[in-house]
Amino acid sequence: MNDEHATLLADVTLKNNLPCSAGLNSGDTFYIEFGSYTVTGGTITINSGISCVTDKNVDGLFVTSGGATISGIDNGNGTYTYTTNLPQ
C-alpha cells in the first residue's frame, strides 16, 4: 500500500478539477486534514479503488471517472471516508 497524507494550511480555491493520483493504486488511501480550512471552486478526482479519509464532511468535493460512483460514510470518530465504487 502507498498511502498519502495532506494537511491544509489555508483555504483553497480550485480553478479546475484536481486529479488525485500521486502514485496511488487501487486499495490505497489518501488522507486530507482540513482542520478549519475549506476547499471551494472545483472538485478532486480520485481513481477507482482509492479511498479518501477526511476530518470533516465534504460531500460533493470528490468525483471519479469511468462510471464509478463515490460513497461517503461518517466513521463516527470525527472522520469521513469517501470511496469509489465500480459500476456493476
C-alpha positions, -999 to 999 in steps of 0.1 A, spaced: 0 0 0 11 35 -7 -10 58 15 -5 96 12 -14 125 35 -20 162 30 -28 189 56 -44 222 46 -26 253 59 -51 278 44 -84 279 25 -80 266 -11 -99 278 -42 -96 254 -71 -99 269 -106 -104 234 -122 -108 198 -112 -78 185 -93 -67 149 -101 -55 130 -70 -33 103 -84 1 108 -68 13 73 -72 -19 58 -56 -31 24 -67 -64 5 -60 -66 -2 -23 -46 28 -13 -59 56 10 -54 94 7 -58 113 39 -67 150 39 -67 170 71 -89 201 66 -88 215 101 -107 248 100 -99 253 63 -121 247 32 -117 238 -5 -140 255 -29 -143 262 -67 -137 227 -80 -136 190 -73 -109 164 -66 -109 133 -87 -100 100 -71 -94 69 -91 -114 37 -88 -104 17 -57 -89 46 -38 -104 59 -6 -100 93 8 -103 100 46 -110 135 58 -116 152 92 -148 169 80 -178 161 59 -170 173 23 -198 156 3 -196 168 -33 -159 176 -32 -147 142 -46 -156 128 -80 -144 98 -100 -144 87 -137 -152 56 -157 -187 52 -145 -177 47 -109 -196 64 -80 -184 79 -47 -199 69 -14 -192 87 18 -196 74 53 -193 90 87 -168 69 107 -183 81 140 -150 93 153 -147 127 136 -135 114 103 -153 106 70 -143 81 43 -151 86 6 -146 55 -15 -151 49 -52 -174 21 -63 -171 4 -96 -202 2 -118 -220 -32 -117 
